[in-house]
Amino acid sequence: MNPLKHWLAPTCRSRAPILRQLPSQSIFLTFDDGPCPELTPLLLELLSELKVRATFFVVAKTAAKYPALLQRILSDGHALGSHSLDHRYGAFFSSEGVLQTWIQESFDLLHSLVPKTEMVGFRPPAGVVTPPLRRVLSEMKIPLILWNRRSYDAVWGLSQARALRHAKQWRPGDIVLLHDRQRLRHQKDFVNSVHSMIQNAQKNGLSFLPLSTDLTWQ
Ligand SMILES: [Zn+2]
C-alpha cells in the first residue's frame, strides 16, 4: 500500500509532499482552531493519560490570548503548526503579497510566544487551497498540511458511535482532522469520543505521532 495516498486531502494530491519516512502503524491526530481555555486542557490531560502525542494547528491570535496553553502543548511533547493569523478568509481574495504577509504574521506571532519552536507547517482555514496559496507557501518554504480523515466534529459534535465508525477507517499514514474548539454542549462528548477512538486504534496496533518537518517536505 502506498502511504502517500492517505497523506493528502484530494485538493492537494496534485503536488504531493514527499513522505520521507513513515514509522509503521503510525497515524497523526491533528487539532485545529484552538487553543480553547476549556477544551484544550481536557484534551491535553487525555492525551497524556493515553501517552499519545498529536499536532495542534493553532490560530495565532487565539494562541496569543492563552500563551500558557501554548507552552503546555509543547511541554507535553505535541507539535505546533499555524492555522492562520485569525481564521479569516479575506487574504485569499487579496494579492499574493497580502496573503504572504498574513501567513508570515501568524508565524511571527507564534514565534514571539514560543521562540525557537519548529512549526510543522500551515493549514489554511477550512482547508481552502488556491494556486496563489500554493505558490506563496512554496516560496516561503512552508509545508502545506491538510488531512485525509475528517468527521465534521466542529459542526455536529462527535458522538461515541460516530467516533468509533470513524476510527475504524483509520489506516497507517492517515492525518486525522479534529478540533479542540467545540460548542460547549459538545465538549464532554468530544473528549469521551476521542478517548474511545484512541483506545480502539491502540487496540488495533496503531500508534500516534506528532507531525514534523522530518516527515514532510514538498
Ligand atoms: Zn479551522
Boltz pocket constraint, residues with backbone or C-beta under 6 A from the ligand:
constraints:
  - pocket:
      binder: B
      contacts: [[A, 32], [A, 33], [A, 83], [A, 87], [A, 124], [A, 125], [A, 126]]
      max_distance: 6.0
